Amino acid sequence: MEMSITKPAAKWFINELDLEENDAIRFFARYGGFCGVHKGFSLALEKSEPNNPGLNVKEEGILFYVEQSDVWYFDNKNFHIKYSRKFDEIEYVIK
């Protein structure tokens, strides 16, 4: 199981969330919605310091991570974060 983020996606997060070097973004499972992995759950994010990261990647000076307690959400699949220029939004690919 791996986590990756493209440079354009990292730059999008920096611009949209007004991030600075050494900030951290946590991805986590939240109850509600549907993201294609587990019915009734969706992926959420917050600016937060890591406690016990299970997956992580650093790009453009920002740490993007998933806590060990939320790794179950990815069901042993890889988690890729991309930027869509066409829609000017982030795309999550879990496979």
N, C-alpha and C positions, 0 to 999 in steps of 0.2 A: 504494500500500500504506500503510495507516494502522493505528495502534494506539490503542485507547481503553479506559478503565476507568470504571465508574460510581462515584459517591461511596459507595454502600453496599458495593461490592466493596472499595474502598480502605480503608474503615473495618474491614471484616472482616479484611483482611491486617494492619492495625495492631493489632487486638485479638489475633488468633491468633499473630502472630509477635513481639508486643511491640515494635513498631517505634516509632521516635522521628522527629521532624521531620528531614529531610535524609538519612534512610536510603534505600537503593536496593535494589530487588528485580529480579533478573535472571531472565528466562525463557530456557530453552535447550532444544535438542533433545538427547535422550538415547537411546542405543541400547536397545531393548527396549520391549515394550508396543505399543499401537496407539491412536492418538488421532484417526484419521480423515483425516489429511493424507498421511502416508507410512507405509506398512506397515513394521513393525519398529522404529518410532521413536515416542517419546511426549514430551510436554512436561514439563519439570521446572523447578524454581525454586530460587533461593538468594538469601540476603542477601549482596550483593557490590557493590563500587564499579565503575562502568562504566569500560571501557577504550576501546572504539570503538563506541558505540551506533549501530545501524542504524535502530531504531525506539524511540521513547520517549514517555512521557506522564507529567506530574507531576500528582498529585491528593492533596489532604489533606497536602501537604508531603512526600510520598514520591515518589521517581522509580521508575517501572516501566519496564523497558527490555529490549531484545533486542540482543545484540551483532551487529555486521555479519556476523560469521562464522556466525551462526545464522539469518539472515534467509531463507536458502534453504528452511528448514522450512515457512515460510508460503506458499510457492509463489505469490508475487505476489497473495496474498489479504489482506484486512483482518483484524486480530486484535483482538477485542473481549472484554473481561473483565467479567462480570456477577456479581451475587450473587443466589442463589435463596433467598428467604425461606422458601419451602415446605420446602426440604431443608437450609437453613442451611449452604450450601456454595457454592463458586465454580463458575461455568460459563464455559468458554472457547468462544467462537464464532469460527470461522475461515471466512470466505467472502468 
